[in-house]
Amino acid sequence: MRALLCLALVACSSPQQATMTNDNTAPTWFRGVWKREWVRDRDVPAHEDRIVRDVQTPSVFGSVRIPLARPAITATSFEQLDDVQLRALLEQKGFAGIATFEDRVAVWEHQIDFRPPGGTDTARLTRQSPTAVLEEGLDGDFAELWWNLAPNDGRYLGIQVTRQGRVERVLSVVGDHFVYARNRARDLPRAESLVALVDQMHATRAQIVELLDCELSYGFVRGGRVPWEIRHSTLPWREGQSLDFARDIIVDGNGLRVSDGSVLVNTFTPDDLRVMFSAAR
């Protein structure tokens, strides 16, 4: 009831005027942790059939999108999944990378994407209230309402790991929330979806596993049951576990260090970082 009341208030309020940044980074009102309330396609009424969590720093971002209809999975590896469960994972979505912003228009570069590459991910953003943002396709083909899950306290971290010119990992942190992305071994060819790609390839079980071996995980740095707890993941057995990647990050007098990694965004204090990453060990 509370969620419906909030949505009604958002729908009845007029969009607020907001000033964008002049350096192509996200406006302050769009930096944060977001839950998608609904999506509306051109011919489909507003609905939500996924758990969607987005973490947006001034530039680095991550998004995890798990179907509500994904079956309950108790397996601890791909090998333990049956064929039905394996194909259910093909319906997941998630991506991470760098976003740029200009005149309320955002462009999200998918440096890591759970699905095959598609067109440019761009949209127009309108601030509906202090806690709600409406995202609309530039040609009006879709709309999405986003709800802010956490106050913007100005603490951001964005790390990118690149090897031989290919982005392998992205970590985006806003306050106590994170999205982590780990790329699969090889880039996917273009296709309408992972399901379509599997059908086109007449993929074997081993090939399907290779396609699915891409992690997009959302969780809490210290607010979970364990440090860096994963709450939602494209690898279901990772849920409830600690994020392994956090243990690879070293904090010393020179700042953050991670093999082949670059810190693209950081507003956490040295003390904050020591507490965050020492807890992972």
N, C-alpha and C positions, 0 to 999 in steps of 0.2 A: 504493500500500500504506500509506504514512504517513497519507494522508487517511482511509482506511478505519479504521485503528487509532485515529486521533483521534476519529472518529465513534463507534466502539465504546466508547471511554472516556467520551465524553459521555453516551451512552445509558445506561451502567451507573451513572453517578454520580447522586447525589441533588441536586435543585435547591438552590442556596445561598440563604440568607436575605439579603435586601438591603433597605436603607432607601431609600425614594424621597425626592426633594426635596419641600419644602413650598411651592415657588413655581411649580409647574406646568411646570418645565423638566425636561429629560431627566435621569434618574439618572446619576451619573458613570459607572457601568458600561455604560451604553448610548450614551454619547457616543463616537463613533469612526467607523471605516471598516469596513463590513460586506460580506461575501460570502455570498449565500444558498447553503447546501449542498443543501437539498431543500425541496420543498413537497408537502404531502399534502392533497388535497381530500377531501370526505366519502366519495366513492365511488371515489377514485383513489389507489393506493398512492404512497408517497413517491417522488419523481422530481425531476429538474431538466432542463429543456429550454431554459434561457436563461442568458446571462451576466448576473448581477445584482450591481450594486455600489450600495451606499447610503452616504451621508455624512451623519452626524447630529451637529450642534452641539447646544448646550443647547436651542435652539428651531428654528433654520432647518435644513432638510434638503433632500436631493436624492436621487433614485433613478433609475438607468438600467438597462433590462432589454431585452437584445437576444437574439432567438431564435438558438439554436445552428444552426438550419436556415436562417438567412438566407444567401442565395447570395453568393458572392464578387463584389464589385462594384468595378470599376476606373473607373467613370464619375466625373467631377469636377463633375457638376451633375445636376439633375433632368432636363434636356433630353436628356442622354446615356443615360438609363435606358430599357430597353425596357419593354413593358407588364407582362411577368412580374416583372421586378425592382421596378417601381413598386408592384405589388400586394403583393409580399413585404414592403415597408416598412410596410404597413398593420398587420402583425402585431406591431410593436414596442410597447414600453411605456416609460413614464418619467413622473415627476412631481416637483414641488418645491413648497416652501412653508414653513408654520409648523406645528410639532407641539407639542401640550400633553400633559402626563402627570399622572395622579392615581391613587393606589392600584394601581400596576402596569398601569393601563389607559392606552394611548396613543391619541391622535386626531391623525391627519395631515391637515391641511388642504391640499388640492391647489390651490394658487394658479395653477400652470401644470400642465397634464396633456396628455400626448401623445394620450390616448384621450378619447372623449366623457365628460362628467360622469356619475357613477354615485352610489351610496349613500355614506354616511359611511365613511371608512377608519379603522377602529378595531380594536384587538386588545389582548389581555392578554399581558404580557411576563413571562417567568420566566428568571432567570439560572441557566443550567445549570452553568457553570464560569467561571473568569476570562476565557475566550475564546469562550464560546458562549452564545447566548440563544435560547430557544424562544418563538416568537410564535404565539398561538392565537386563533382567532375567538371572540368572546364567546358564540356559540351552538354552538361546536364544529364549525363547518362547514369549517375549514381549520387547518392547522398549518404552520409554516415554521421551519427551523433556520438560524440565522445564525452565522457564524464571523468573529471579529474579525481583520482583516488588518493592523492596525497598533496599537502600544501607544498608549494614551491619554496624550498628553503635556500636555494642558490647553491646547493652542493651537487656537483656533477663530476663524472669521470667517464672518459671514453678512451679505450685502448684498442689498437688494431695490430694484428700480427700478420706480417706479409713475408712469404718465402718465394723467391724467384719470380717476383712480380705478381703473385697471386695472393689474394686475401684469404687467410686460413681461419682466422678467429677475430671476433669482434666482441668487446664487452662494453656495455653502456650501463651506467649507474646514475640514478637520481635519488638522492637521499638514501633510504634504506632498501630501495628496489633496484633490481638488475634484470637485464636480458643478456644472455650469452649465446653466441652463435659460433658453431664449428662447422666448417665447410666439409663437404664430401671430397673424396679423393680426386674426382675428375668433374669438370663442368658438364652440365647437361646440354644436349642439343635443344633447339626450339621445339616446343610442342604445346598443345592447348592445355595440357595438364599432365601430372604424373601418371594418372590412369591411362590417358591417351598414349603417352610415351611407352608404357609397358605393353599396351596392346600392339602398337606399331612395331616394337622390337620383338614381339612374341617372346618376351623375356622369361628366362628360367628363374627358378626360385633364387639362385645365387645372384643373378643380375638384379632382381628386385631388391634384395638385401643391400646390394651396393648402392642402388639409387636412394634407398631410404636412410643410409648411414650419414645423416646430416642432422646435427643437433641444434635446436632452437629452444632455449629454456628460460623461463621467467621465475623469479623468486625474491627472497628477502636476504639482505646482507647479514643482519643480526636479529631481526624480528621473528625469525622462524623457530622451529623446535631445535634446529642445529644451525651453526653458523653457515651462511651462504646456502640456505635451504632452497632447493628447487621445488616449486609448487606445480608448474605446468610445463610439460616438455614433449617434443616430438618423439623422444625416446621414453616411453611410459615408465620403464624401470628406474629412470633417473629421479622421478618424483619422490620427494621425501629425503633425498640424498644431498650431501654437500657438493658444491661445485668444485670439481677437481682443479679447474684452471686457476682458481683463487690461490691454490697452494704453490703455483708456479711463479707468482708475482712476489718479488723481493722489495722490501722497503728499507732503504739505508739513507745515509747522509746525503747522497746524491739524488734522492727521489725514488721513483718507482723503476724497477728493472724487470723485464721479461724478455726471454730469448726471442730475437727477431721482432720485438714489439715496439710500438711507438705510442706514447701518451699524447693523444690529440686534444683532449680536454681534461682539465683538472682544476677544481676549485676547493677540494678537500684540503684541510690543514695537514702538515706532517704527522701530528698526533692522531688525527682521524684515520689516516692511512695505516699507521702502525697498528691501531686497534682493529681496524677492519681486516687486515690481512694476517695478523698474528692469530686471530681467532680461527682462521682456516686451517691452522696447523695442529 
